[in-house]
Amino acid sequence: MLPTVPASHFLFMVVYALLVSIVFATLLKDQRREQVRTAAMMFGAFLAAAVVFGWLMYPFPL
Amino acid sequence: MATKSTTAERPRAAAEPWRLALVCALAWLVPGAGHLLQGRRDKGVVFLVTLPLMFAFGLWLQGRIFPLEWSDPLVFLGAIADRGIGLPYVIAHLADAGAGTVTAASYEYGNTFLMTSGLLNFLAILDAFDIAQGRK
C-alpha cells in the first residue's frame, strides 16, 4: 500500500526542482565536481525564483 | 602550407547508422541506457535512477498519462511527452496506471512530473546521440 500523498505544494516543488537540477547538471557538465556545483546552484535558483514569484503573486488571488 | 593536425583536435569518428539507431532506441526504452552502452556509466546511472523515479512520483501524485488525441493539440503534445520515458510508460500502460484523479490537489503536479520525465529523457537521448556521433 502506497503512503498517502502529502498536501504540501512546497514539498512537490522542492522534489521537482531537485530532480530537474540533477538531470540538467548531469547533461550539461562532464566532471562530477562541476555537476554537483551546477545542480546545487540550479536547485537554489529554482527555490529562490519560486519563493520570489510566489510573493509577487500574493496580492493577485485567482 | 599544410596545417598540423593532432589526435586531440580530430573529432571522433561517428558511429555507424545502425549503431546510432540502436543507441537512440535503447536510450528511449531504458533511460540512461544510451550512455551506459557508450561507457558513460556515471551519467547513465543518474538518468536510470532519476527519470523513472520522477515518472513514478508523477503516478503517485495521481497524474494522468494523456491519450494520443489529435482533436486536442495540447493533450496530444502532453501524450508525446508522457511517452518519452520509454519502458516505465509501457509498464504503467500495461498496469492500467496513470488514469489520473482530476479532483486531487496533486493532479497538476503529477502531470508535470510525468511529462517532464519524458521530456528530460528526450534530452538524454539527444545527448547519447551526440556522444555516438563523436561530438562530445
N, CA and C atoms of all chains as a GROMACS GRO file, in nm:
protein
  594
    1MET      N    1   0.085  -0.120   0.000
    1MET     CA    2   0.000   0.000   0.000
    1MET      C    3   0.088   0.125   0.000
    2LEU      N    4   0.058   0.214  -0.094
    2LEU     CA    5   0.137   0.337  -0.103
    2LEU      C    6   0.098   0.434   0.008
    3PRO      N    7   0.196   0.510   0.057
    3PRO     CA    8   0.162   0.611   0.158
    3PRO      C    9   0.072   0.720   0.098
    4THR      N   10  -0.003   0.786   0.184
    4THR     CA   11  -0.093   0.892   0.140
    4THR      C   12  -0.012   1.007   0.079
    5VAL      N   13  -0.067   1.065  -0.027
    5VAL     CA   14   0.001   1.178  -0.091
    5VAL      C   15  -0.005   1.298   0.002
    6PRO      N   16   0.110   1.359   0.035
    6PRO     CA   17   0.106   1.477   0.121
    6PRO      C   18   0.044   1.595   0.046
    7ALA      N   19  -0.006   1.690   0.120
    7ALA     CA   20  -0.074   1.804   0.055
    7ALA      C   21   0.015   1.926   0.047
    8SER      N   22   0.145   1.906   0.059
    8SER     CA   23   0.236   2.020   0.059
    8SER      C   24   0.282   2.054  -0.082
    9HIS      N   25   0.235   2.165  -0.134
    9HIS     CA   26   0.277   2.208  -0.267
    9HIS      C   27   0.425   2.244  -0.268
   10PHE      N   28   0.471   2.297  -0.156
   10PHE     CA   29   0.613   2.334  -0.146
   10PHE      C   30   0.702   2.209  -0.157
   11LEU      N   31   0.657   2.101  -0.092
   11LEU     CA   32   0.734   1.976  -0.099
   11LEU      C   33   0.741   1.924  -0.243
   12PHE      N   34   0.629   1.929  -0.314
   12PHE     CA   35   0.628   1.884  -0.454
   12PHE      C   36   0.727   1.967  -0.535
   13MET      N   37   0.726   2.097  -0.511
   13MET     CA   38   0.814   2.187  -0.586
   13MET      C   39   0.961   2.159  -0.554
   14VAL      N   40   0.989   2.130  -0.428
   14VAL     CA   41   1.128   2.102  -0.389
   14VAL      C   42   1.177   1.972  -0.456
   15VAL      N   43   1.092   1.870  -0.454
   15VAL     CA   44   1.131   1.741  -0.516
   15VAL      C   45   1.151   1.760  -0.667
   16TYR      N   46   1.059   1.833  -0.728
   16TYR     CA   47   1.068   1.859  -0.873
   16TYR      C   48   1.197   1.934  -0.906
   17ALA      N   49   1.224   2.041  -0.830
   17ALA     CA   50   1.344   2.122  -0.854
   17ALA      C   51   1.470   2.038  -0.836
   18LEU      N   52   1.470   1.952  -0.735
   18LEU     CA   53   1.587   1.868  -0.708
   18LEU      C   54   1.615   1.773  -0.824
   19LEU      N   55   1.510   1.702  -0.869
   19LEU     CA   56   1.529   1.604  -0.975
   19LEU      C   57   1.568   1.670  -1.107
   20VAL      N   58   1.502   1.781  -1.142
   20VAL     CA   59   1.534   1.850  -1.267
   20VAL      C   60   1.676   1.906  -1.263
   21SER      N   61   1.716   1.960  -1.147
   21SER     CA   62   1.851   2.015  -1.134
   21SER      C   63   1.957   1.906  -1.154
   22ILE      N   64   1.932   1.791  -1.094
   22ILE     CA   65   2.029   1.680  -1.107
   22ILE      C   66   2.043   1.638  -1.253
   23VAL      N   67   1.930   1.623  -1.322
   23VAL     CA   68   1.934   1.578  -1.462
   23VAL      C   69   2.002   1.683  -1.551
   24PHE      N   70   1.965   1.809  -1.534
   24PHE     CA   71   2.025   1.914  -1.617
   24PHE      C   72   2.175   1.925  -1.592
   25ALA      N   73   2.215   1.921  -1.466
   25ALA     CA   74   2.358   1.932  -1.435
   25ALA      C   75   2.434   1.814  -1.494
   26THR      N   76   2.375   1.696  -1.491
   26THR     CA   77   2.439   1.578  -1.548
   26THR      C   78   2.453   1.592  -1.700
   27LEU      N   79   2.351   1.651  -1.763
   27LEU     CA   80   2.356   1.670  -1.908
   27LEU      C   81   2.459   1.776  -1.947
   28LEU      N   82   2.466   1.883  -1.867
   28LEU     CA   83   2.546   1.998  -1.908
   28LEU      C   84   2.695   1.982  -1.877
   29LYS      N   85   2.728   1.915  -1.768
   29LYS     CA   86   2.868   1.907  -1.725
   29LYS      C   87   2.918   1.763  -1.730
   30ASP      N   88   3.051   1.751  -1.747
   30ASP     CA   89   3.109   1.617  -1.754
   30ASP      C   90   3.183   1.576  -1.626
   31GLN      N   91   3.239   1.674  -1.556
   31GLN     CA   92   3.312   1.642  -1.433
   31GLN      C   93   3.215   1.637  -1.315
   32ARG      N   94   3.237   1.541  -1.228
   32ARG     CA   95   3.144   1.523  -1.115
   32ARG      C   96   3.136   1.647  -1.025
   33ARG      N   97   3.252   1.707  -1.001
   33ARG     CA   98   3.256   1.826  -0.916
   33ARG      C   99   3.172   1.940  -0.975
   34GLU      N  100   3.187   1.958  -1.107
   34GLU     CA  101   3.110   2.062  -1.177
   34GLU      C  102   2.960   2.029  -1.177
   35GLN      N  103   2.931   1.900  -1.190
   35GLN     CA  104   2.790   1.858  -1.191
   35GLN      C  105   2.724   1.890  -1.058
   36VAL      N  106   2.795   1.859  -0.950
   36VAL     CA  107   2.739   1.884  -0.815
   36VAL      C  108   2.719   2.034  -0.795
   37ARG      N  109   2.818   2.112  -0.836
   37ARG     CA  110   2.810   2.258  -0.819
   37ARG      C  111   2.694   2.315  -0.901
   38THR      N  112   2.684   2.274  -1.026
   38THR     CA  113   2.576   2.323  -1.114
   38THR      C  114   2.439   2.283  -1.060
   39ALA      N  115   2.428   2.157  -1.015
   39ALA     CA  116   2.299   2.110  -0.962
   39ALA      C  117   2.260   2.190  -0.838
   40ALA      N  118   2.356   2.216  -0.752
   40ALA     CA  119   2.327   2.292  -0.630
   40ALA      C  120   2.283   2.434  -0.663
   41MET      N  121   2.353   2.497  -0.757
   41MET     CA  122   2.318   2.634  -0.797
   41MET      C  123   2.180   2.640  -0.862
   42MET      N  124   2.154   2.542  -0.948
   42MET     CA  125   2.026   2.539  -1.019
   42MET      C  126   1.911   2.514  -0.920
   43PHE      N  127   1.935   2.423  -0.825
   43PHE     CA  128   1.834   2.393  -0.724
   43PHE      C  129   1.803   2.517  -0.641
   44GLY      N  130   1.908   2.586  -0.600
   44GLY     CA  131   1.890   2.710  -0.523
   44GLY      C  132   1.815   2.815  -0.602
   45ALA      N  133   1.847   2.826  -0.732
   45ALA     CA  134   1.780   2.925  -0.818
   45ALA      C  135   1.632   2.891  -0.835
   46PHE      N  136   1.604   2.761  -0.850
   46PHE     CA  137   1.463   2.717  -0.861
   46PHE      C  138   1.385   2.760  -0.736
   47LEU      N  139   1.441   2.729  -0.620
   47LEU     CA  140   1.372   2.759  -0.494
   47LEU      C  141   1.356   2.910  -0.475
   48ALA      N  142   1.464   2.985  -0.500
   48ALA     CA  143   1.459   3.130  -0.483
   48ALA      C  144   1.355   3.191  -0.576
   49ALA      N  145   1.354   3.147  -0.703
   49ALA     CA  146   1.260   3.201  -0.801
   49ALA      C  147   1.116   3.169  -0.760
   50ALA      N  148   1.095   3.047  -0.709
   50ALA     CA  149   0.959   3.008  -0.669
   50ALA      C  150   0.909   3.093  -0.553
   51VAL      N  151   0.998   3.118  -0.455
   51VAL     CA  152   0.958   3.199  -0.340
   51VAL      C  153   0.931   3.343  -0.383
   52VAL      N  154   1.019   3.398  -0.466
   52VAL     CA  155   1.003   3.536  -0.513
   52VAL      C  156   0.874   3.551  -0.594
   53PHE      N  157   0.853   3.462  -0.691
   53PHE     CA  158   0.732   3.471  -0.773
   53PHE      C  159   0.605   3.444  -0.690
   54GLY      N  160   0.620   3.355  -0.592
   54GLY     CA  161   0.508   3.328  -0.503
   54GLY      C  162   0.463   3.454  -0.430
   55TRP      N  163   0.560   3.529  -0.379
   55TRP     CA  164   0.527   3.653  -0.308
   55TRP      C  165   0.475   3.759  -0.404
   56LEU      N  166   0.530   3.764  -0.524
   56LEU     CA  167   0.482   3.862  -0.623
   56LEU      C  168   0.336   3.837  -0.660
   57MET      N  169   0.298   3.709  -0.660
   57MET     CA  170   0.160   3.675  -0.698
   57MET      C  171   0.063   3.685  -0.580
   58TYR      N  172   0.118   3.705  -0.462
   58TYR     CA  173   0.035   3.706  -0.340
   58TYR      C  174  -0.083   3.804  -0.346
   59PRO      N  175  -0.064   3.927  -0.396
   59PRO     CA  176  -0.178   4.022  -0.398
   59PRO      C  177  -0.280   3.992  -0.508
   60PHE      N  178  -0.252   3.892  -0.595
   60PHE     CA  179  -0.343   3.866  -0.707
   60PHE      C  180  -0.409   3.729  -0.693
   61PRO      N  181  -0.512   3.719  -0.611
   61PRO     CA  182  -0.576   3.588  -0.596
   61PRO      C  183  -0.650   3.548  -0.723
   62LEU      N  184  -0.654   3.418  -0.751
   62LEU     CA  185  -0.724   3.368  -0.871
   62LEU      C  186  -0.875   3.375  -0.851
   63MET      N  187   5.069   2.595  -4.720
   63MET     CA  188   5.133   2.526  -4.607
   63MET      C  189   5.034   2.429  -4.542
   64ALA      N  190   5.080   2.311  -4.521
   64ALA     CA  191   4.990   2.211  -4.460
   64ALA      C  192   4.970   2.241  -4.312
   65THR      N  193   4.848   2.227  -4.266
   65THR     CA  194   4.820   2.251  -4.125
   65THR      C  195   4.846   2.125  -4.044
   66LYS      N  196   4.895   2.146  -3.924
   66LYS     CA  197   4.922   2.033  -3.835
   66LYS      C  198   4.790   1.984  -3.777
   67SER      N  199   4.778   1.857  -3.766
   67SER     CA  200   4.657   1.801  -3.706
   67SER      C  201   4.696   1.698  -3.602
   68THR      N  202   4.655   1.723  -3.481
   68THR     CA  203   4.686   1.627  -3.374
   68THR      C  204   4.566   1.537  -3.350
   69THR      N  205   4.591   1.431  -3.280
   69THR     CA  206   4.482   1.337  -3.249
   69THR      C  207   4.374   1.404  -3.166
   70ALA      N  208   4.418   1.493  -3.074
   70ALA     CA  209   4.323   1.558  -2.985
   70ALA      C  210   4.228   1.651  -3.061
   71GLU      N  211   4.279   1.710  -3.172
   71GLU     CA  212   4.198   1.805  -3.248
   71GLU      C  213   4.095   1.736  -3.336
   72ARG      N  214   4.129   1.616  -3.377
   72ARG     CA  215   4.038   1.545  -3.467
   72ARG      C  216   3.914   1.498  -3.394
   73PRO      N  217   3.795   1.520  -3.452
   73PRO     CA  218   3.676   1.466  -3.388
   73PRO      C  219   3.673   1.314  -3.398
   74ARG      N  220   3.611   1.252  -3.301
   74ARG     CA  221   3.600   1.106  -3.304
   74ARG      C  222   3.513   1.064  -3.420
   75ALA      N  223   3.542   0.951  -3.477
   75ALA     CA  224   3.462   0.903  -3.590
   75ALA      C  225   3.319   0.877  -3.545
   76ALA      N  226   3.224   0.918  -3.630
   76ALA     CA  227   3.084   0.895  -3.598
   76ALA      C  228   3.052   0.746  -3.607
   77ALA      N  229   2.957   0.704  -3.526
   77ALA     CA  230   2.920   0.564  -3.526
   77ALA      C  231   2.842   0.529  -3.652
   78GLU      N  232   2.835   0.400  -3.680
   78GLU     CA  233   2.757   0.352  -3.795
   78GLU      C  234   2.610   0.390  -3.773
   79PRO      N  235   2.535   0.411  -3.883
   79PRO     CA  236   2.392   0.446  -3.868
   79PRO      C  237   2.312   0.348  -3.785
   80TRP      N  238   2.340   0.218  -3.802
   80TRP     CA  239   2.263   0.119  -3.725
   80TRP      C  240   2.294   0.129  -3.577
   81ARG      N  241   2.421   0.167  -3.546
   81ARG     CA  242   2.457   0.182  -3.405
   81ARG      C  243   2.393   0.307  -3.345
   82LEU      N  244   2.387   0.413  -3.425
   82LEU     CA  245   2.320   0.535  -3.379
   82LEU      C  246   2.173   0.506  -3.347
   83ALA      N  247   2.109   0.432  -3.438
   83ALA     CA  248   1.968   0.398  -3.419
   83ALA      C  249   1.950   0.312  -3.295
   84LEU      N  250   2.043   0.218  -3.275
   84LEU     CA  251   2.036   0.130  -3.159
   84LEU      C  252   2.053   0.209  -3.029
   85VAL      N  253   2.150   0.300  -3.030
   85VAL     CA  254   2.175   0.384  -2.911
   85VAL      C  255   2.050   0.465  -2.877
   86CYS      N  256   1.991   0.529  -2.980
   86CYS     CA  257   1.873   0.613  -2.956
   86CYS      C  258   1.753   0.530  -2.909
   87ALA      N  259   1.734   0.414  -2.972
   87ALA     CA  260   1.620   0.329  -2.934
   87ALA      C  261   1.636   0.280  -2.790
   88LEU      N  262   1.758   0.236  -2.757
   88LEU     CA  263   1.782   0.188  -2.620
   88LEU      C  264   1.772   0.301  -2.518
   89ALA      N  265   1.821   0.420  -2.558
   89ALA     CA  266   1.815   0.536  -2.468
   89ALA      C  267   1.671   0.577  -2.442
   90TRP      N  268   1.584   0.558  -2.542
   90TRP     CA  269   1.442   0.588  -2.520
   90TRP      C  270   1.380   0.481  -2.431
   91LEU      N  271   1.408   0.354  -2.463
   91LEU     CA  272   1.342   0.244  -2.392
   91LEU      C  273   1.381   0.241  -2.245
   92VAL      N  274   1.508   0.250  -2.218
   92VAL     CA  275   1.557   0.248  -2.079
   92VAL      C  276   1.637   0.377  -2.056
   93PRO      N  277   1.583   0.471  -1.979
   93PRO     CA  278   1.656   0.596  -1.956
   93PRO      C  279   1.798   0.570  -1.905
   94GLY      N  280   1.896   0.630  -1.971
   94GLY     CA  281   2.036   0.612  -1.931
   94GLY      C  282   2.107   0.500  -2.005
   95ALA      N  283   2.033   0.415  -2.074
   95ALA     CA  284   2.095   0.300  -2.141
   95ALA      C  285   2.187   0.345  -2.254
   96GLY      N  286   2.151   0.454  -2.321
   96GLY     CA  287   2.236   0.506  -2.430
   96GLY      C  288   2.372   0.547  -2.379
   97HIS      N  289   2.377   0.603  -2.259
   97HIS     CA  290   2.505   0.643  -2.201
   97HIS      C  291   2.581   0.522  -2.148
   98LEU      N  292   2.509   0.431  -2.084
   98LEU     CA  293   2.575   0.311  -2.030
   98LEU      C  294   2.638   0.230  -2.143
   99LEU      N  295   2.568   0.221  -2.255
   99LEU     CA  296   2.617   0.145  -2.371
   99LEU      C  297   2.748   0.203  -2.425
  100GLN      N  298   2.766   0.334  -2.406
  100GLN     CA  299   2.885   0.400  -2.460
  100GLN      C  300   2.991   0.428  -2.353
  101GLY      N  301   2.974   0.361  -2.241
  101GLY     CA  302   3.076   0.371  -2.136
  101GLY      C  303   3.065   0.493  -2.047
  102ARG      N  304   2.958   0.571  -2.060
  102ARG     CA  305   2.938   0.687  -1.971
  102ARG      C  306   2.856   0.642  -1.851
  103ARG      N  307   2.920   0.567  -1.765
  103ARG     CA  308   2.850   0.499  -1.657
  103ARG      C  309   2.783   0.595  -1.559
  104ASP      N  310   2.856   0.698  -1.518
  104ASP     CA  311   2.802   0.791  -1.417
  104ASP      C  312   2.676   0.860  -1.465
  105LYS      N  313   2.682   0.913  -1.587
  105LYS     CA  314   2.566   0.982  -1.643
  105LYS      C  315   2.450   0.883  -1.660
  106GLY      N  316   2.482   0.766  -1.711
  106GLY     CA  317   2.379   0.665  -1.735
  106GLY      C  318   2.306   0.627  -1.607
  107VAL      N  319   2.382   0.609  -1.500
  107VAL     CA  320   2.321   0.570  -1.373
  107VAL      C  321   2.231   0.681  -1.320
  108VAL      N  322   2.276   0.806  -1.334
  108VAL     CA  323   2.194   0.920  -1.287
  108VAL      C  324   2.060   0.921  -1.361
  109PHE      N  325   2.066   0.905  -1.493
  109PHE     CA  326   1.940   0.905  -1.570
  109PHE      C  327   1.854   0.783  -1.536
  110LEU      N  328   1.921   0.671  -1.519
  110LEU     CA  329   1.849   0.546  -1.490
  110LEU      C  330   1.773   0.555  -1.358
  111VAL      N  331   1.826   0.630  -1.263
  111VAL     CA  332   1.762   0.642  -1.132
  111VAL      C  333   1.660   0.758  -1.130
  112THR      N  334   1.705   0.876  -1.173
  112THR     CA  335   1.621   0.996  -1.155
  112THR      C  336   1.498   0.999  -1.246
  113LEU      N  337   1.512   0.962  -1.371
  113LEU     CA  338   1.398   0.977  -1.463
  113LEU      C  339   1.283   0.881  -1.432
  114PRO      N  340   1.308   0.752  -1.414
  114PRO     CA  341   1.196   0.664  -1.373
  114PRO      C  342   1.139   0.703  -1.236
  115LEU      N  343   1.227   0.753  -1.147
  115LEU     CA  344   1.179   0.798  -1.015
  115LEU      C  345   1.082   0.915  -1.031
  116MET      N  346   1.116   1.005  -1.120
  116MET     CA  347   1.031   1.120  -1.147
  116MET      C  348   0.896   1.075  -1.205
  117PHE      N  349   0.902   0.978  -1.295
  117PHE     CA  350   0.780   0.925  -1.356
  117PHE      C  351   0.693   0.857  -1.249
  118ALA      N  352   0.757   0.777  -1.164
  118ALA     CA  353   0.684   0.708  -1.057
  118ALA      C  354   0.622   0.808  -0.961
  119PHE      N  355   0.695   0.914  -0.933
  119PHE     CA  356   0.644   1.019  -0.844
  119PHE      C  357   0.520   1.084  -0.905
  120GLY      N  358   0.523   1.105  -1.036
  120GLY     CA  359   0.408   1.161  -1.107
  120GLY      C  360   0.285   1.072  -1.096
  121LEU      N  361   0.308   0.941  -1.107
  121LEU     CA  362   0.196   0.847  -1.093
  121LEU      C  363   0.142   0.849  -0.949
  122TRP      N  364   0.233   0.855  -0.854
  122TRP     CA  365   0.193   0.858  -0.712
  122TRP      C  366   0.111   0.984  -0.682
  123LEU      N  367   0.146   1.094  -0.748
  123LEU     CA  368   0.072   1.219  -0.727
  123LEU      C  369  -0.059   1.222  -0.807
  124GLN      N  370  -0.097   1.108  -0.858
  124GLN     CA  371  -0.225   1.090  -0.930
  124GLN      C  372  -0.234   1.171  -1.058
  125GLY      N  373  -0.119   1.183  -1.123
  125GLY     CA  374  -0.117   1.248  -1.254
  125GLY      C  375  -0.175   1.156  -1.360
  126ARG      N  376  -0.202   1.213  -1.476
  126ARG     CA  377  -0.265   1.137  -1.583
  126ARG      C  378  -0.168   1.117  -1.699
  127ILE      N  379  -0.167   0.997  -1.752
  127ILE     CA  380  -0.094   0.973  -1.877
  127ILE      C  381  -0.192   1.003  -1.989
  128PHE      N  382  -0.166   1.108  -2.064
  128PHE     CA  383  -0.262   1.154  -2.163
  128PHE      C  384  -0.271   1.060  -2.283
  129PRO      N  385  -0.392   1.048  -2.338
  129PRO     CA  386  -0.408   0.965  -2.459
  129PRO      C  387  -0.364   1.043  -2.584
  130LEU      N  388  -0.329   0.972  -2.689
  130LEU     CA  389  -0.290   1.038  -2.815
  130LEU      C  390  -0.416   1.085  -2.887
  131GLU      N  391  -0.458   1.204  -2.858
  131GLU     CA  392  -0.581   1.259  -2.918
  131GLU      C  393  -0.546   1.375  -3.010
  132TRP      N  394  -0.572   1.358  -3.139
  132TRP     CA  395  -0.541   1.461  -3.237
  132TRP      C  396  -0.632   1.583  -3.220
  133SER      N  397  -0.753   1.559  -3.167
  133SER     CA  398  -0.852   1.667  -3.160
  133SER      C  399  -0.809   1.779  -3.064
  134ASP      N  400  -0.729   1.746  -2.965
  134ASP     CA  401  -0.682   1.846  -2.870
  134ASP      C  402  -0.529   1.853  -2.875
  135PRO      N  403  -0.475   1.955  -2.941
  135PRO     CA  404  -0.329   1.961  -2.961
  135PRO      C  405  -0.249   1.959  -2.831
  136LEU      N  406  -0.299   2.025  -2.727
  136LEU     CA  407  -0.222   2.027  -2.601
  136LEU      C  408  -0.217   1.889  -2.535
  137VAL      N  409  -0.331   1.819  -2.541
  137VAL     CA  410  -0.333   1.682  -2.488
  137VAL      C  411  -0.241   1.593  -2.570
  138PHE      N  412  -0.240   1.615  -2.700
  138PHE     CA  413  -0.154   1.535  -2.789
  138PHE      C  414  -0.006   1.557  -2.754
  139LEU      N  415   0.030   1.684  -2.736
  139LEU     CA  416   0.170   1.714  -2.701
  139LEU      C  417   0.206   1.655  -2.564
  140GLY      N  418   0.110   1.662  -2.471
  140GLY     CA  419   0.132   1.601  -2.339
  140GLY      C  420   0.151   1.451  -2.352
  141ALA      N  421   0.075   1.390  -2.442
  141ALA     CA  422   0.086   1.246  -2.462
  141ALA      C  423   0.223   1.208  -2.517
  142ILE      N  424   0.274   1.290  -2.609
  142ILE     CA  425   0.408   1.265  -2.664
  142ILE      C  426   0.512   1.276  -2.552
  143ALA      N  427   0.497   1.379  -2.469
  143ALA     CA  428   0.591   1.397  -2.357
  143ALA      C  429   0.586   1.277  -2.262
  144ASP      N  430   0.464   1.231  -2.232
  144ASP     CA  431   0.448   1.116  -2.141
  144ASP      C  432   0.520   0.992  -2.195
  145ARG      N  433   0.513   0.974  -2.327
  145ARG     CA  434   0.570   0.853  -2.387
  145ARG      C  435   0.723   0.859  -2.402
  146GLY      N  436   0.781   0.975  -2.375
  146GLY     CA  437   0.925   0.991  -2.390
  146GLY      C  438   1.007   0.909  -2.291
  147ILE      N  439   0.944   0.862  -2.186
  147ILE     CA  440   1.019   0.792  -2.080
  147ILE      C  441   1.045   0.645  -2.114
  148GLY      N  442   0.974   0.592  -2.214
  148GLY     CA  443   1.002   0.455  -2.262
  148GLY      C  444   0.939   0.346  -2.179
  149LEU      N  445   1.024   0.256  -2.128
  149LEU     CA  446   0.975   0.137  -2.058
  149LEU      C  447   0.884   0.167  -1.938
  150PRO      N  448   0.917   0.266  -1.855
  150PRO     CA  449   0.825   0.296  -1.743
  150PRO      C  450   0.685   0.330  -1.793
  151TYR      N  451   0.676   0.399  -1.907
  151TYR     CA  452   0.544   0.428  -1.964
  151TYR      C  453   0.475   0.298  -2.004
  152VAL      N  454   0.548   0.210  -2.071
  152VAL     CA  455   0.489   0.082  -2.117
  152VAL      C  456   0.437   0.004  -1.996
  153ILE      N  457   0.518  -0.002  -1.891
  153ILE     CA  458   0.477  -0.076  -1.770
  153ILE      C  459   0.352  -0.012  -1.709
  154ALA      N  460   0.352   0.121  -1.699
  154ALA     CA  461   0.235   0.191  -1.643
  154ALA      C  462   0.111   0.166  -1.729
  155HIS      N  463   0.130   0.165  -1.860
  155HIS     CA  464   0.018   0.143  -1.953
  155HIS      C  465  -0.037   0.001  -1.934
  156LEU      N  466   0.053  -0.096  -1.924
  156LEU     CA  467   0.010  -0.235  -1.908
  156LEU      C  468  -0.058  -0.257  -1.772
  157ALA      N  469  -0.015  -0.180  -1.672
  157ALA     CA  470  -0.071  -0.194  -1.537
  157ALA      C  471  -0.196  -0.107  -1.518
  158ASP      N  472  -0.239  -0.042  -1.626
  158ASP     CA  473  -0.356   0.048  -1.618
  158ASP      C  474  -0.336   0.161  -1.516
  159ALA      N  475  -0.212   0.201  -1.499
  159ALA     CA  476  -0.185   0.314  -1.409
  159ALA      C  477  -0.191   0.444  -1.490
  160GLY      N  478  -0.199   0.554  -1.419
  160GLY     CA  479  -0.197   0.684  -1.487
  160GLY      C  480  -0.332   0.731  -1.536
  161ALA      N  481  -0.438   0.683  -1.471
  161ALA     CA  482  -0.572   0.730  -1.509
  161ALA      C  483  -0.592   0.875  -1.465
  162GLY      N  484  -0.523   0.911  -1.358
  162GLY     CA  485  -0.532   1.048  -1.309
  162GLY      C  486  -0.658   1.072  -1.228
  163THR      N  487  -0.644   1.154  -1.126
  163THR     CA  488  -0.759   1.195  -1.044
  163THR      C  489  -0.768   1.347  -1.050
  164VAL      N  490  -0.859   1.396  -1.134
  164VAL     CA  491  -0.864   1.540  -1.160
  164VAL      C  492  -0.892   1.619  -1.032
  165THR      N  493  -0.966   1.559  -0.940
  165THR     CA  494  -1.003   1.631  -0.818
  165THR      C  495  -0.891   1.634  -0.713
  166ALA      N  496  -0.787   1.554  -0.734
  166ALA     CA  497  -0.678   1.551  -0.636
  166ALA      C  498  -0.598   1.681  -0.640
  167ALA      N  499  -0.555   1.727  -0.523
  167ALA     CA  500  -0.478   1.851  -0.515
  167ALA      C  501  -0.346   1.839  -0.589
  168SER      N  502  -0.295   1.716  -0.597
  168SER     CA  503  -0.164   1.696  -0.659
  168SER      C  504  -0.173   1.659  -0.807
  169TYR      N  505  -0.293   1.663  -0.864
  169TYR     CA  506  -0.313   1.619  -1.004
  169TYR      C  507  -0.221   1.691  -1.103
  170GLU      N  508  -0.220   1.824  -1.098
  170GLU     CA  509  -0.139   1.900  -1.194
  170GLU      C  510   0.010   1.877  -1.171
  171TYR      N  511   0.047   1.862  -1.044
  171TYR     CA  512   0.188   1.831  -1.014
  171TYR      C  513   0.223   1.695  -1.074
  172GLY      N  514   0.134   1.600  -1.059
  172GLY     CA  515   0.157   1.467  -1.115
  172GLY      C  516   0.177   1.473  -1.265
  173ASN      N  517   0.090   1.548  -1.333
  173ASN     CA  518   0.105   1.564  -1.479
  173ASN      C  519   0.240   1.624  -1.514
  174THR      N  520   0.279   1.724  -1.437
  174THR     CA  521   0.406   1.792  -1.464
  174THR      C  522   0.524   1.695  -1.446
  175PHE      N  523   0.520   1.616  -1.341
  175PHE     CA  524   0.627   1.518  -1.319
  175PHE      C  525   0.632   1.416  -1.434
  176LEU      N  526   0.514   1.368  -1.475
  176LEU     CA  527   0.509   1.267  -1.580
  176LEU      C  528   0.564   1.321  -1.712
  177MET      N  529   0.518   1.441  -1.750
  177MET     CA  530   0.562   1.498  -1.878
  177MET      C  531   0.708   1.538  -1.874
  178THR      N  532   0.751   1.596  -1.763
  178THR     CA  533   0.890   1.640  -1.755
  178THR      C  534   0.986   1.522  -1.761
  179SER      N  535   0.949   1.411  -1.700
  179SER     CA  536   1.039   1.295  -1.704
  179SER      C  537   1.060   1.250  -1.849
  180GLY      N  538   0.951   1.250  -1.927
  180GLY     CA  539   0.962   1.212  -2.068
  180GLY      C  540   1.044   1.312  -2.148
  181LEU      N  541   1.022   1.440  -2.124
  181LEU     CA  542   1.095   1.543  -2.199
  181LEU      C  543   1.244   1.541  -2.164
  182LEU      N  544   1.274   1.518  -2.036
  182LEU     CA  545   1.416   1.510  -1.997
  182LEU      C  546   1.482   1.388  -2.060
  183ASN      N  547   1.404   1.281  -2.074
  183ASN     CA  548   1.463   1.162  -2.139
  183ASN      C  549   1.490   1.191  -2.287
  184PHE      N  550   1.406   1.273  -2.350
  184PHE     CA  551   1.435   1.313  -2.488
  184PHE      C  552   1.570   1.385  -2.494
  185LEU      N  553   1.596   1.472  -2.396
  185LEU     CA  554   1.726   1.542  -2.392
  185LEU      C  555   1.840   1.442  -2.371
  186ALA      N  556   1.816   1.343  -2.285
  186ALA     CA  557   1.919   1.241  -2.260
  186ALA      C  558   1.946   1.161  -2.388
  187ILE      N  559   1.840   1.136  -2.467
  187ILE     CA  560   1.857   1.064  -2.594
  187ILE      C  561   1.944   1.148  -2.688
  188LEU      N  562   1.916   1.278  -2.696
  188LEU     CA  563   1.996   1.366  -2.783
  188LEU      C  564   2.142   1.369  -2.738
  189ASP      N  565   2.164   1.369  -2.606
  189ASP     CA  566   2.300   1.368  -2.553
  189ASP      C  567   2.371   1.238  -2.592
  190ALA      N  568   2.300   1.127  -2.579
  190ALA     CA  569   2.359   0.998  -2.618
  190ALA      C  570   2.389   0.996  -2.767
  191PHE      N  571   2.301   1.056  -2.847
  191PHE     CA  572   2.323   1.065  -2.992
  191PHE      C  573   2.449   1.146  -3.022
  192ASP      N  574   2.465   1.259  -2.954
  192ASP     CA  575   2.584   1.342  -2.974
  192ASP      C  576   2.711   1.267  -2.938
  193ILE      N  577   2.705   1.190  -2.831
  193ILE     CA  578   2.823   1.112  -2.790
  193ILE      C  579   2.855   1.009  -2.898
  194ALA      N  580   2.752   0.943  -2.949
  194ALA     CA  581   2.773   0.841  -3.053
  194ALA      C  582   2.825   0.903  -3.182
  195GLN      N  583   2.788   1.028  -3.206
  195GLN     CA  584   2.834   1.098  -3.326
  195GLN      C  585   2.978   1.148  -3.312
  196GLY      N  586   3.030   1.140  -3.189
  196GLY     CA  587   3.167   1.186  -3.166
  196GLY      C  588   3.177   1.334  -3.137
  197ARG      N  589   3.063   1.398  -3.111
  197ARG     CA  590   3.066   1.542  -3.084
  197ARG      C  591   3.099   1.574  -2.939
  198LYS      N  592   3.091   1.476  -2.852
  198LYS     CA  593   3.116   1.502  -2.709
  198LYS      C  594   3.221   1.407  -2.656
   0.00000   0.00000   0.00000
